[in-house]
Amino acid sequence: MCLMCGDATFAHGFVLVSRPAHRLTGRFWTGTFANAGNGALHPLLAEVKALSASTSDLWKSPIVGLTWLDRPGGFRYFAGIETADEAASAGFERLEVPQMYCAGLWHGADDGSVTESYAKLMGDLDEAGIARDTGFCHQREEYAADIDLSKPPSLRLMLPVRADGAKPAE
């Protein structure tokens, strides 16, 4: 497996991975779960995909989506890429992302709904006794830089977890 994928260390099918601190270039979106379910994030992802294609970077960053569940019935989302190409990224927002540890699960085009896959990942974390860390964001997603938005989603679902893995005392 590659460095981005991590090692499959649990029978649950998720992996624990580390992501270094990095700067993303992209855009924010705010809306409802219903809007997102009806494709409202597609234009944002298409814009970031076009940004990625226009950069002079030798290595193409995955498209990273970060979610903040910060409003009733909806959320805030940032989609962006890592790029050193300042000219191509003019007019986009920059977001400093701290180092994070995540539990990740691949969601393929034939795996049903993304919501169901997130629910499975959350259940597996609870079963394994691993605590989530929502100090920066609630969810992280990684899409291939050349994602085909006309097809069912294929992406890496990730939930930030505490570096020590421990659940807080109740």
C-alpha positions as CSV (number, residue, x, y, z in Angstrom):
1,M,0.0,0.0,0.0
2,C,1.1,3.6,-0.6
3,L,1.9,6.1,2.1
4,M,-1.5,7.8,1.6
5,C,-3.4,4.6,2.1
6,G,-1.8,3.4,5.3
7,D,-1.9,-0.1,6.7
8,A,-5.0,-2.2,7.2
9,T,-4.5,-2.8,10.9
10,F,-8.0,-3.8,12.1
11,A,-10.4,-6.5,11.0
12,H,-13.1,-3.8,10.6
13,G,-11.8,-2.7,7.2
14,F,-10.7,0.7,8.3
15,V,-7.1,1.9,8.6
16,L,-5.5,4.4,10.8
17,V,-3.4,7.0,8.9
18,S,-1.6,10.2,9.7
19,R,-1.8,13.4,7.6
20,P,0.9,16.0,8.0
21,A,0.0,19.7,8.4
22,H,-0.5,21.2,5.0
23,R,-2.1,24.1,3.2
24,L,-5.0,23.6,0.9
25,T,-6.1,25.9,-1.9
26,G,-9.8,25.7,-2.8
27,R,-13.3,27.0,-1.8
28,F,-15.8,26.8,1.0
29,W,-19.5,25.8,0.6
30,T,-22.3,26.0,3.1
31,G,-25.6,24.2,2.7
32,T,-27.9,21.5,3.8
33,F,-27.6,17.7,3.8
34,A,-30.4,17.6,1.3
35,N,-28.6,20.0,-1.0
36,A,-25.5,18.0,-0.9
37,G,-27.4,14.7,-1.5
38,N,-28.9,16.3,-4.6
39,G,-25.4,17.1,-6.0
40,A,-24.8,20.7,-4.8
41,L,-21.1,19.8,-4.1
42,H,-20.5,18.7,-7.7
43,P,-19.8,22.2,-9.1
44,L,-17.4,22.9,-6.2
45,L,-15.5,19.6,-6.8
46,A,-15.5,20.3,-10.5
47,E,-13.9,23.7,-9.9
48,V,-11.2,22.2,-7.7
49,K,-10.6,19.4,-10.2
50,A,-10.1,22.1,-12.9
51,L,-7.7,23.9,-10.6
52,S,-5.7,20.7,-10.1
53,A,-5.5,20.1,-13.8
54,S,-4.3,23.7,-14.4
55,T,-1.4,23.5,-12.0
56,S,2.2,22.9,-13.0
57,D,2.7,20.5,-10.0
58,L,4.4,17.2,-10.9
59,W,2.5,15.4,-8.2
60,K,-1.2,15.9,-8.2
61,S,-2.7,16.1,-4.8
62,P,-5.9,14.3,-4.1
63,I,-8.9,16.6,-3.8
64,V,-9.5,17.0,-0.1
65,G,-12.9,17.7,1.3
66,L,-13.3,18.8,5.0
67,T,-16.6,19.0,6.8
68,W,-17.7,21.0,9.8
69,L,-21.1,20.0,11.2
70,D,-21.7,23.4,12.6
71,R,-25.3,24.2,11.9
72,P,-28.7,22.5,12.3
73,G,-29.6,20.5,9.2
74,G,-26.5,21.5,7.4
75,F,-22.7,21.8,7.3
76,R,-19.8,23.8,6.0
77,Y,-17.4,22.1,3.5
78,F,-14.1,23.0,2.1
79,A,-12.8,21.4,-1.1
80,G,-9.2,22.0,-2.1
81,I,-5.8,20.6,-3.2
82,E,-2.2,21.0,-2.1
83,T,-0.4,23.1,-4.7
84,A,2.8,25.1,-4.9
85,D,1.5,26.8,-8.1
86,E,0.6,30.3,-6.9
87,A,-0.3,31.5,-10.4
88,A,-2.9,28.8,-11.0
89,S,-4.4,29.2,-7.5
90,A,-5.0,33.0,-7.7
91,G,-8.5,33.8,-6.6
92,F,-8.9,30.7,-4.4
93,E,-9.0,30.6,-0.7
94,R,-6.2,29.0,1.4
95,L,-6.8,26.9,4.4
96,E,-4.1,25.7,6.9
97,V,-4.8,22.2,8.0
98,P,-3.1,20.9,11.1
99,Q,-1.6,17.4,11.4
100,M,-4.3,14.9,12.0
101,Y,-4.8,11.2,12.6
102,C,-7.7,9.6,10.9
103,A,-9.6,6.4,10.6
104,G,-10.2,5.8,6.9
105,L,-12.4,3.6,4.9
106,W,-12.6,3.2,1.1
107,H,-16.0,3.9,-0.4
108,G,-16.3,2.5,-3.9
109,A,-18.8,3.3,-6.6
110,D,-20.7,0.1,-5.8
111,D,-20.8,0.5,-2.0
112,G,-24.2,2.2,-1.6
113,S,-24.6,5.5,0.1
114,V,-21.7,7.6,1.5
115,T,-23.9,8.2,4.6
116,E,-24.2,4.4,5.2
117,S,-20.4,4.0,4.8
118,Y,-19.8,6.8,7.3
119,A,-22.2,5.1,9.7
120,K,-20.3,1.9,9.4
121,L,-17.0,3.6,10.0
122,M,-18.4,5.3,13.1
123,G,-19.8,2.0,14.4
124,D,-16.4,0.3,13.8
125,L,-14.6,3.0,15.7
126,D,-17.0,2.7,18.7
127,E,-16.6,-1.1,18.6
128,A,-12.8,-0.7,18.6
129,G,-12.8,1.9,21.4
130,I,-11.2,4.6,19.3
131,A,-12.1,8.2,20.1
132,R,-12.9,10.8,17.5
133,D,-11.2,14.2,17.5
134,T,-13.4,17.0,16.2
135,G,-11.1,19.8,17.3
136,F,-10.4,21.0,13.7
137,C,-13.1,19.3,11.5
138,H,-15.6,16.5,11.7
139,Q,-14.8,14.6,8.5
140,R,-12.2,14.4,5.8
141,E,-12.6,13.0,2.3
142,E,-10.1,12.3,-0.4
143,Y,-11.0,12.1,-4.0
144,A,-8.8,11.2,-7.0
145,A,-7.5,14.4,-8.7
146,D,-9.2,13.1,-11.9
147,I,-12.6,12.1,-10.3
148,D,-15.4,11.5,-12.7
149,L,-18.3,13.4,-11.2
150,S,-20.8,11.8,-13.6
151,K,-20.4,8.4,-11.8
152,P,-21.3,7.3,-8.3
153,P,-18.8,8.5,-5.8
154,S,-15.6,6.7,-5.2
155,L,-13.5,8.2,-2.4
156,R,-11.7,7.8,0.9
157,L,-13.9,8.6,3.9
158,M,-11.9,9.7,7.0
159,L,-12.8,10.6,10.5
160,P,-10.2,12.4,12.6
161,V,-9.3,10.4,15.7
162,R,-7.3,11.2,18.9
163,A,-3.6,10.5,18.3
164,D,-3.6,8.3,21.5
165,G,-6.8,6.5,20.4
166,A,-8.2,6.7,23.9
167,K,-11.8,7.5,24.7
168,P,-12.2,10.3,27.2
169,A,-13.3,9.2,30.7
170,E,-17.1,9.3,31.2
